[in-house]
Amino acid sequence: MRRASKDNETAGLIGIIGGVLMLIGGVTGAANWAKLGEIAIAVTGQEYLAIVFQILVLIGSLGGLIVIIGGLLIHEKIMKGDQKTRVTTGIILITIGAGFGLIGLIIFLVVTFMDKNPFINFLAGFGLGFIGLLMTIVARYKAVR
């Protein structure tokens, strides 16, 4: 039990740091979901899809924050409560935040390489966001339920 507690403390800290790096690096999928929503509404003519895509934009824009909350839930000394429920919820939140972050990272890469000076922009933004995203993946797999 002590080993699982130590692993969860480490996973929680890695997740928190990864989420902060995602926020600093600007790795979110919000712009992609907004554009996709506009296309879906134009193609289908269904105005109610705007609400669905607004929710996805909100989740996407909060990707790093969702990962931080997941890391807090996984960390043993920060959050108390039933370990299995807390850690499972934290893993789910990290997975959601990392998924939206991955979409944002792909968008960032596409937009960056379309710019006049892609290499400088790539090094400036990709580094922190990519490291943060990798850290969230490590945290998710290191957490013990």
Stockholm file with secondary structure:
# STOCKHOLM 1.0

chainA/1-145         MRRASKDNETAGLIGIIGGVLMLIGGVTGAANWAKLGEIAIAVTGQEYLAIVFQILVLIGSLGGLIVIIGGLLIHEKIMKGDQKTRVTTGIILITIGAGFGLIGLIIFLVVTFMDKNPFINFLAGFGLGFIGLLMTIVARYKAVR
#=GR chainA/1-145 SS CHHHHHHHHHHHHHHHHHHHHHHHHTCCCHHHHHHHHHHHHHHHCCTTHHHHHHHHHHHHHTHHHHHHHHHHHHCTTTSCSCHHHHHHHHHHHHHHHHHHHHHHHHHHHHHHHTSSSHHHHIIIIIHHHHHHHHHHHHHHHHCCC
#=GC SS_cons         CHHHHHHHHHHHHHHHHHHHHHHHHTCCCHHHHHHHHHHHHHHHCCTTHHHHHHHHHHHHHTHHHHHHHHHHHHCTTTSCSCHHHHHHHHHHHHHHHHHHHHHHHHHHHHHHHTSSSHHHHIIIIIHHHHHHHHHHHHHHHHCCC
//
